[in-house]
Amino acid sequence: MQKVSFIAVAALAAGLSLTACSSGGSSGNAAAGASASSAAGTSDLSSPASNSGSSAAAASDSGSGSTANAASQTSGSGTSGSGSSCKTSSLTFSKGTVDVVDDYNHVTIKLTNSGSATCSMRGFPGVDLKGRDGTTSAQRSQHTPSTVNLAPGQSAAFDLEVLQNNTGGSGVSFDQTVITPPNETRSQTMQLGFNLPVQADGNSTPAVIVNEITSAS
């Protein structure tokens, strides 16, 4: 799967006449709302507003996705639980809560064991955002993962942090979120969209961060 850096996305966004504003285009924290991607057959799920009064980036989720070959295989830490490694085909993916912390939307993704046997997961899922402007991959957090055992019907979860587009510009839109569970080579595509800010050259702020798999609360 083609990866695009946000420097390349910025150049492409300029060619598409997208406007990335705040003074000189170098700030991604100006107070303005982000737009949601609009895909047919999806519901509009917006996150709550932050304390500063800026609106969160909107997301849309169909509640189901299609299984496809993984764009990239995650390198988890292996499993040491009571069951075999959870397979994508035996997991049901769903969107949970959305919270706002600082300049990021924190989106919870739940993975439920829909199989007939206990399985386990450990590590970080692979997450790629796809859309008309290309593809970008989530950067892993520095957290230390632990093994999560899932009996049939139980759920695990991970937190996806997505930078808000508060620039007032059109930003870069993605309408699909491709998720690959730890130690798996098959992915699940969710109709979950985000709008990210176009970042200035040299801006090292990660736009998308994926956290480790944990037990769902």
Buried (B, 14 or more C-beta within 10 A) or exposed (E): EEEBEBBEBBBBBEEEEBEBBBEEBEBBBBEBBBBBBEBEEBEEBBBEEBEEEBBBBBBBBBEEBEEEEBBBBBEBBEBEBEBEBBBBEBBBBBBBEBBBEEBBBBBBBBBBBEBEEBBBBBBBBBBBBBBEBBBBBBEBBEEEBBBBBBEBEBBBBBBBBBBBBBBBBBBBBBBBBBBBBBBBBBBBBBBBBBBBBBBBEEBEEBBBBBBBBBEBE
